[in-house]
Amino acid sequence: MTERSVAETGVLIALGANLGDPVRQVLGAVQELERRLGGQGWYASSLWRSRPLNCPPGSPDFVNAVIACAFPEVSEWASPHGMITMLQALERASGRLDGRQRNAPRPLDLDLLLYGDCLSDSPECLLPHPRALERRFVLEPAAEVAPDWIWPGTGQSIRALRDALRAQTDPTDIERMTWESFRMGP
């Protein structure tokens, strides 16, 4: 596979949950996003379990995934702002409250990581996602679905960025989930 810029590819969305039934929440969100955004050019990563990062003490583990898809054809979502509005509506529908504490446990977290090669520093729409490159729970699943996409502003592929982050982090902070590990409790 040749390296391609994100502008040639589409949208990258991170999903996470650590309240309620996180596996069900993330899988349900993947299905809903596929329904809304269409199944063509659609890729969903494996599920990953990660330790809470910068979360309040006692926060449960997260379930994470990333989807890569073609640019949406639905006009209301065919912009970064429209996409963020739709993702926030899905979060609220899952029970996530507005005005939440940063990094607090949540039933669903949806982050727009990339929208083509769009660069934005508006408070409502930061693109690319400002902390994604510091998070293995984002880069591991992103490297499954879009390893050769070039991250805007870096000149590097997602795979290369993931590999560099792996070398700097604790390998036990994240694991790909297997069917046997889908039960989150003790």
FENBELLIN-V172017 format. One record per residue. RES is the residue in three letters. NEAR is the number of other ideal C-beta (glycine too) atoms within 10 Angstrom. Layout:
# FENBELLIN-V172017
((RES:NEAR) (RES:NEAR))
This chain:
# FENBELLIN-V172017
((MET:5) (THR:4) (GLU:14) (ARG:13) (SER:14) (VAL:22) (ALA:15) (GLU:10) (THR:20) (GLY:21) (VAL:24) (LEU:28) (ILE:24) (ALA:24) (LEU:28) (GLY:24) (ALA:29) (ASN:24) (LEU:17) (GLY:16) (ASP:15) (PRO:25) (VAL:18) (ARG:14) (GLN:23) (VAL:25) (LEU:18) (GLY:16) (ALA:25) (VAL:19) (GLN:11) (GLU:15) (LEU:22) (GLU:14) (ARG:9) (ARG:13) (LEU:23) (GLY:15) (GLY:9) (GLN:8) (GLY:13) (TRP:16) (TYR:14) (ALA:21) (SER:21) (SER:14) (LEU:21) (TRP:22) (ARG:21) (SER:20) (ARG:16) (PRO:18) (LEU:16) (ASN:8) (CYS:17) (PRO:10) (PRO:5) (GLY:7) (SER:17) (PRO:16) (ASP:14) (PHE:25) (VAL:25) (ASN:27) (ALA:26) (VAL:29) (ILE:25) (ALA:25) (CYS:23) (ALA:15) (PHE:17) (PRO:20) (GLU:10) (VAL:12) (SER:8) (GLU:11) (TRP:19) (ALA:12) (SER:15) (PRO:21) (HIS:15) (GLY:16) (MET:23) (ILE:20) (THR:14) (MET:20) (LEU:21) (GLN:14) (ALA:11) (LEU:17) (GLU:21) (ARG:12) (ALA:12) (SER:19) (GLY:12) (ARG:19) (LEU:11) (ASP:7) (GLY:4) (ARG:12) (GLN:10) (ARG:6) (ASN:13) (ALA:15) (PRO:19) (ARG:23) (PRO:19) (LEU:23) (ASP:23) (LEU:24) (ASP:19) (LEU:23) (LEU:24) (LEU:26) (TYR:27) (GLY:17) (ASP:17) (CYS:16) (LEU:12) (SER:15) (ASP:8) (SER:9) (PRO:6) (GLU:9) (CYS:17) (LEU:16) (LEU:21) (PRO:21) (HIS:16) (PRO:9) (ARG:12) (ALA:20) (LEU:20) (GLU:12) (ARG:22) (ARG:23) (PHE:23) (VAL:26) (LEU:26) (GLU:23) (PRO:28) (ALA:30) (ALA:23) (GLU:20) (VAL:19) (ALA:27) (PRO:15) (ASP:15) (TRP:25) (ILE:21) (TRP:23) (PRO:17) (GLY:11) (THR:12) (GLY:10) (GLN:15) (SER:18) (ILE:30) (ARG:17) (ALA:17) (LEU:20) (ARG:20) (ASP:13) (ALA:12) (LEU:17) (ARG:14) (ALA:6) (GLN:8) (THR:14) (ASP:8) (PRO:8) (THR:7) (ASP:14) (ILE:22) (GLU:14) (ARG:13) (MET:17) (THR:10) (TRP:7) (GLU:6) (SER:13) (PHE:15) (ARG:8) (MET:18) (GLY:5) (PRO:3))
